[in-house]
Amino acid sequence: MNFGRGPSVVLNVGGTRYSFSREVLKDFPLRRVSRLHGCLSEQDVLEVCDDYDRERNEYFFDRHSEAFGFIMLYVRHGHLRFVPHMCELSFYNEMIYWGLEGSHLDYCCQRRLDDRMSETCTYYSAEEPPGQAGGGPEGRGRRAPGAEGGKWLERMRRTFEEPTSSVAAQVLATVSILFVIVSMVVLCASTLPEWRAPENRSVSPESCETFVAPFPREIIEAICIGWFTAECIVRFIVSKNKCEFVRRPLNIIDLLAITPYYISVLMTVFTGENSQLQRAGVTLRVLRMMRIFWVIKLARHFIGLQTLGLTLKRCYREMVMLLVFICVAMAIFSALSQLLENGLDLGTKNKDYASIPAACWWVIISMTTVGYGDMCPITVPGRILGGICVVSGIVLLALPITFIYHSFVQCYHELKFRSARYSRSLSAEFLN
């Protein structure tokens, strides 16, 4: 160490003092502490710690003392674990401050940290990422270069991404919801026989006179698509991370909802109104139906749909487990039902169970207690097997429900908390 006097130094972390020799600091496992060895002036020292006492040669860090105690146990014994009754993310922030990473944790604590971070990844992705919030000791009282110039971009991003962040954001969200509703009504009405445009454009002029509705429908559809396209382009321009923007599920859904319209328009332009268009009619109808994804755009504005998506994202393990349960049961019951109803040659063969794949349909509707009645067992062993299949389906479907329910409640409370925070900022905007 090129600064300070005395053979030893004192680290004061939240009121708890630790004494070290100067040579120990040179190769100290914590990067922030080892940086003290290369400080040449008091100004350099204050960039590393929060305060410095020249008389006592004491360096003060305004951090969590108990968390640093557990970090010191890692320095001495090589095992790093979470502090009991302390948030995993708070302890992880302490680790980052002192220069440690998640890989330094013991395996059990690494799993806890991964689960906790996976639960809050959506919450952080819509906000400022952890470690960049500027609220830590290093970012306190300082602004990033060009912060004033990018202030309007941040406001625009909040306006388009957070419907409750301002009055303008609420107005924009309301207009977007209206466009979604109008586009869905037009899409549904276009399938009615009275509204359906003639697929064969080569019909007689007398028959075309009755089809006046498609023209306003196409105009309304083009206006809605124009709004969605402009909204998507503006959100892409004001986004912080363009690659992250493209990878977000809701933005992918937006592209899936907008792109089919332009593809269908291009196909109509290039193929013209001839037989080629008739052959491409199925493709055009599929592309038009893909616009039903517009409904998912409402997830930006309703907490219920956001909660559903976040719950499915967090409970993918439980969902996979449920699918495995169903597939195993389907394989067993379909094979047994095909054997009992058609494979034993008892004189009464049930043609509905001619193969195992055909029996899989019966297993699915039985396990889910739907029971369409289109196929059912006629033998006594087959009916007994059907009862077992129904009871087994109820039990298997109910097993993961508890985990999914608790995750749904947690996701709902988190999103409500986030929405309430933006509502408070909206109230402050009204007061101002």
N, C-alpha and C positions, 0 to 999 in steps of 0.2 A: 504494500500500500504506500502510495506516494503522498498521502495527505493525512494529517493528524499526528499526534505524538503518543508515546507510551507503548509498552510491549504488547498490550492487549486492547481489544475493542469490545464495546458493549452494544448488543442489539436489544432495543426496547420495542417489543411487539405488543401493542395494546395493553401496556402496563406490566408485562412479564419480561424480565431481563435475562439475557443470555450473554455470557462472556466467552470470547474466543481469542486465540493468539492471531497475530497478523498473518503468519504463514499459513494457517488453516484456511483463511478466507480465499487464498489464491486458487485453490482447487476445491472449493466448497461445492457440494452437489446442487445447490440452488443457484440458478443463474443470477438472480437479482442480488443475492448476497455476495457472490463472487465478483460482481461488477464493482463493488466498493474497493477492491484491491487496486484497480486501475484509475481511481479518481485522483486528479491532480489539484483540484481546487474545491472550495466549499460549494461553488455553483454546480460542479459536477456531482457532488454528493447529494445535493438537494434534488437533482434529477432522478436519483435512484430511490431515496427515502423521503419522508415527509418533513423531518426536522433533524437538526444536528446540534449537539451540545459540545462545544470545543473543549471546555474545561474537563468534562468527564470523558471525553472521547466516546460519546454515546450517540447512537443512530436510532432515531425513532421512526417506527412504521405504524401508521394508523390502520391496522388490520385486525382480524379476528384472532385473539390470543389462543383460544382453545384449538382452533383449526391449525395454527402454526405449531402448537404442541404436538399434534398428531403427525404433522409433516416432519418435525424433528425426530420423532420416533422412526420414521422412514429413513432419515439420514443416518441414524445410529444402528438400526437393526435391519433395514432393507425391506420392511413391510409397510405398505401404505393402505390404510383403511379409512372409511368414512367416520366422521364424528357422530356419535349417537345423538338422535333428536335434532339433527341439523340437515337442512335441505341438501340433496345431492348436488344440485346445480350451484348452490352457494359455495359449497366446499370445492367444487370444480373450478369456480372462479378464483378462489384462493390459490388453488394449485397453479392455475395459469399465471397469476400474479407473481408467484415465487419462481416460476420457470419449469414447472412439471407438466406432464401430459397424462392423458387418461391411461396410457399403457403402463404407467408406473403403479397404478392401483393393483391390488390383488384381484384374482380372477372373479371372485364372487362380487366384489364391489364394481368391477368393470361391467358386469352384466346389469347390475342395478343402475349404473350410470347410462348404459346404452338404452335400457328400457325407459328411463326417465327422459332422456333426450329424444327418443323416438316419439314419446307422448307429446312433447312440446315443440316438435320441429315445425308444425304448421303455424303454431302461435308465434314462433320466432321469425319464420320466413316472411310473414306479413308485416313484421315490425323491423326494427333495426336489429341486425344479428348480434348475439351476445359477444362481448368483447369489443364492439364498435359503437356502443351506445354513447360513449363520451362522458359517462357518468362516473368513471373510475378516477382514481387519483391522478393518473397520467393525462386524462382527457378533461379534467375539471378546469373550467376557466379558460379553455382554449377552443378556438374554432378551426375547423379544417380549412385549408386554403380554398378560396372560391366558394365558401359556404353561402355568402350573401348572393353571389351570382346564381347559385343553384337553388335558392330558396323557392322561387316560383315553380321550378320543376318538381320539387318535393310537394308543394301545395297541389299542383296538378295531379301528381301521382296519388296523393291522398284522396283527392276529389273523385278519381276514377276507380280507385281500389277499395276505399272505405266509405260505404254509403252513409254512415252516421257521423262522419268526421266534420262536416260543415253543412251549411244551408244549401250551398251549390251542389254538394255531393248528394244530398237528399233529393233535390230537384232532378238532377241527372239520373239518379236511380229510378225515380218515379217515371220519367220519360222512357227509360230503357224497359221497365216492366210493361208499360203500355204497348210499346212496340212488340215485345214478346207475345203479349196476349193477342194483339191484333194479328200477328203473323200466324199464331196457332189457330185462331178462329178461321182465317182465310184458308189455311192448309186443310183443316177439317171440312170446311164447306166445299172445297174444290173436289172432294170425293163424292159429293151428292150428284145424282144423275142430272138434276136441273142445272148444276153449276159446271159440270164436267165439260172441259173443252173437247171438241172433236179431235180424236187422235188421227184420223185420216183427213188431211187438209184438202183432199181432192174431191170432196163431196160437192153436191150441187149448190148453187148460190141460194136457192129457196130454203134449203135446210139450214144454211149457215145464218140465216136471218134470225133464227130463234136463239142463237148462242151469242148473246150480247154481254152476259156476265163475265166471261173470261178476260175481257179487256180491262175492266176496273180491277179485277183480281191480280192480273199481271202487274199493273201499275202499283198497287199497294204492296205487292211482294217485292218489287224492285226498290221501293222507298224503304221498306224494312231492311232489306239487304244492304242498302247504302248506309243506313244508320249503323248497323252492326259492323260493317266494314270500317267506317270512319272511327267508330269507338275503339275497335281493335287496333287500328293503326296508331291512334293517339296514345293508347295505353302502352303500346310497344315503344313509341318514341320517348315517353317520359319515364319508362322503367329504368331502374338502376342497373340491373344485370340482364342483358338481352338473352343470354343463353338460358338463364334460370327462368326467364319469362316464357320462353318457348317450351320448356319442360313442364310447366305447371299443368295439372290436369284440366282445370277450367279453361285455360287458354287453348289447349288441344281440342277441347270440345267446341270452342268457338270456331276454330279452323274447320272442324268436321261439319259444323252447321253452315258455314259460309261458302266453303269451296264447292259443294255440289251445285249450287246455283250457277256459278260461273262456268263450271264444266258443262252443265246442260245447255247454257246459252251458247258456248263455243261449239258444242256438238250440233246444235240447231243451225248455227251460222255456216259451218263447214259442210254439213250433210245436205242442207237445204230441205225442201218439202217434197222429197221423192221417196222411193222405196227404201233407200238406205235408212232414212229416218224411221220408217216403219219397223225395220229390223232392229234398230236401236231403241225402240219404244220401251222394252223391258228395262234397259239400263237407265233410261231417263226417269222412269217411274221409281226405280230404286233410289236414284239420286234425289228425287223430290222428297221421298219419304225420309231420307236422312236428315231433312230439316227439322224433324221432330226433336233433334238434339237441342233446339232452341229452348225447350222447356228447362233443360238443365242449367241454362244461363240464369234462371231465377235463384240458383244457389248462391249467387253473389249478394243477394239482397235479403235472404231469409235464413235465419239461424237454424231452423229445423232441417233444411236440406244440407247445410254445412255440417251440422251435427251428424247426420246420417253418413256423409262422405268421410268425415274424420273418424267415426266409429268403425266403419269398414276398413279404413286404412290401419287403424291400431289393432283390430281384431282379426287380422288376416291369418294368424296362427290358428285361432279358434275356428275360423271359416274353413281352413284347409283340413283341420281335424274333423269337422262336421262332414265335409265331402268324403273324407276317407271312410268314416263310419257308414255313410250311405252307400258308397261303392262296394264295400265289403259285404254289407247286408244284401245289396242288390245281387251281387254275384252268387251268394249262397241261396237266397230264396228263389231266384229265377231258375237256377239249376234244379233245385228240389221240386219246384212247381211244374217245370217241364217234364220232369221224370214221373211225377205222380199223375199228371193229367194226360200225358200223351206218350210217355216212353215205356210204360210197363205193359202195354197191350192187354188191358183187362177187359176188352170188349167195348168199352165206352171211351173213345178217344175225343179229347177236346181239341178241336182244330185251332182254337185261339192260342193254344200253347204249343204250337208246332215246332217252335225253336226257342232257344234261350234268349236271343235278342227280343223276340216278341213277348216273352214272359217278363222281361225287364220293365216294360211299360206298366204291366199290372203291378209289379212290385213298387214302382214309384208312386202310383196313384193310391196304393194301399198304405204305404208307410206314411205318406203325407195326409192320410185320412180324407182324400178327395173323393175317391170312389165314383167314377163316372158310370160304372155299370155296363160299359161296352164289352168287358170280358170278365168272367168270374169263374172260379173252380166249380165243378159239378160233382166231383168225387168226395167222399167223406174225408180221406186223408188230405186232399187238397184244401178243403174248407178248414180243417184243423190248422194246416200250415198257414192259411190266410189269416186266421185269428192271431197266430203267433207273430206273423209279419206285421199286422197292424199294431199290436202292443209293443213290439220291438221298435217300430218306427216312432211311436210316441216317446219312448224312453230315450232313444238315440238323439232325437231332435231336441229334447229338453235338456240334455246334459250340458251343452255349451252356452245355454241361454243366460245363466247367471253371470258368466264372465262378460258376455256381450252387453248385458243390461248395466252392469257397473261401469263399463267403459263408456256407454252411451250417456249415463248421468254425469260422469266426469267431463266428457267432451262438452256437454251442454252447459255446465257451470263455467267452464273455461271461456267458451265463446260468449256467454252472457256477461262475464266479467269484462271481457275485451270490448263488447258493445257498450257496456255501461261507462267505460272509461272514455270512449269517443263521444258518448252522449254528454258527459260532463264538459268536455271541450266544446261541444256544440252549444251547451247552455252558457258557457263563458262567452262564446261568440255573440249570442243574443244579447247578453248583458252589456257587452262593449258597444 
